[in-house]
Amino acid sequence: MYADVTKQVITKILKYCNDIEEIINEFDEDFETFSSKPKWNYSVSFALQQIGELSKHLPAEFIKETRDNIPWRVFRDMRDMYAHEYERMELSDIWHSATIDEPVIKLFCETYLKEN
């Protein structure tokens, strides 16, 4: 059961990671272009928020076993910021999450799914 739930959640997280990369590739990974288009901001923010929400559904044992590789707490906290304090978010923070944090979690998810 633990492995099945984990695999389902990781698969969904990977989907959102792929969505973020697809969106970023549409504007050639350029922050200025990203910041000038609210629809891209909102799309990326929503996907990051979903990653944080999904991470809340991972089994506690899995979180404990993998927390040295992925800062799950950061993703959960990030989700709360997107949901409750979005107007206070800086575009540079969203950009950082999408271009620095997302590739790390994507690689982790791909590796986990290959090995399991």
TORROPA-69317 format. One line per 3 residues: number of its first residue (from 1); their letters; for each residue x, y, z of C-alpha. Coordinates in steps of 0.1 Angstrom, whole numbers, plus 5000, padded with zeros to 4 digits. Layout:
<pts>
NUM> a> X:Y:Z ~ ...
</pts>
This chain:
<pts>
1> mya> 5000:5000:5000 ~ 5028:5024:5010 ~ 5046:5019:4977
4> dvt> 5014:5022:4956 ~ 5004:5055:4972 ~ 5039:5068:4969
7> kqv> 5042:5059:4933 ~ 5009:5075:4924 ~ 5018:5108:4942
10> itk> 5053:5108:4927 ~ 5039:5102:4892 ~ 5015:5132:4897
13> ilk> 5044:5154:4910 ~ 5064:5145:4879 ~ 5036:5155:4856
16> ycn> 5035:5190:4872 ~ 5073:5192:4869 ~ 5070:5184:4832
19> die> 5043:5210:4828 ~ 5065:5237:4844 ~ 5094:5228:4821
22> eii> 5071:5230:4790 ~ 5058:5264:4801 ~ 5093:5277:4807
25> nef> 5105:5264:4773 ~ 5077:5284:4756 ~ 5095:5316:4765
28> ded> 5131:5304:4761 ~ 5138:5303:4799 ~ 5139:5341:4800
31> fet> 5129:5358:4833 ~ 5120:5391:4816 ~ 5095:5374:4793
34> fss> 5082:5352:4821 ~ 5076:5383:4843 ~ 5058:5402:4816
37> kpk> 5031:5375:4810 ~ 5007:5369:4839 ~ 4993:5337:4823
40> wny> 5028:5321:4826 ~ 5032:5333:4862 ~ 4999:5319:4871
43> svs> 5004:5286:4853 ~ 5038:5280:4868 ~ 5026:5291:4903
46> fal> 4996:5267:4901 ~ 5019:5238:4891 ~ 5043:5246:4920
49> qqi> 5013:5248:4943 ~ 5001:5214:4932 ~ 5036:5199:4938
52> gel> 5034:5212:4974 ~ 4999:5199:4979 ~ 5007:5165:4965
55> skh> 5038:5162:4988 ~ 5014:5164:5017 ~ 5000:5131:5006
58> lpa> 5032:5112:5007 ~ 5035:5087:5035 ~ 5053:5099:5066
61> efi> 5078:5071:5063 ~ 5087:5081:5028 ~ 5092:5117:5038
64> ket> 5115:5106:5066 ~ 5135:5083:5043 ~ 5140:5109:5016
67> rdn> 5142:5142:5033 ~ 5179:5144:5029 ~ 5174:5143:4991
70> ipw> 5143:5165:4988 ~ 5132:5192:5013 ~ 5095:5181:5013
73> rvf> 5088:5206:5041 ~ 5099:5235:5018 ~ 5075:5223:4991
76> rdm> 5046:5221:5015 ~ 5054:5255:5030 ~ 5057:5269:4995
79> rdm> 5022:5255:4986 ~ 5008:5274:5016 ~ 5024:5306:5005
82> yah> 5010:5302:4969 ~ 4976:5295:4983 ~ 4973:5320:5011
85> eye> 4998:5348:5004 ~ 5002:5348:4966 ~ 4999:5386:4963
88> rme> 5030:5389:4985 ~ 5050:5365:4964 ~ 5079:5379:4943
91> lsd> 5081:5368:4907 ~ 5118:5362:4913 ~ 5109:5336:4940
94> iwh> 5085:5318:4917 ~ 5111:5319:4890 ~ 5137:5304:4914
97> sat> 5114:5276:4924 ~ 5106:5268:4888 ~ 5141:5269:4875
100> ide> 5162:5257:4905 ~ 5140:5237:4928 ~ 5118:5220:4901
103> pvi> 5146:5203:4882 ~ 5158:5187:4915 ~ 5125:5173:4924
106> klf> 5119:5162:4888 ~ 5151:5142:4887 ~ 5143:5127:4921
109> cet> 5108:5116:4908 ~ 5122:5102:4876 ~ 5148:5082:4895
112> ylk> 5123:5069:4920 ~ 5099:5058:4893 ~ 5127:5040:4874
115> en> 5138:5022:4905 ~ 5103:5012:4917
</pts>
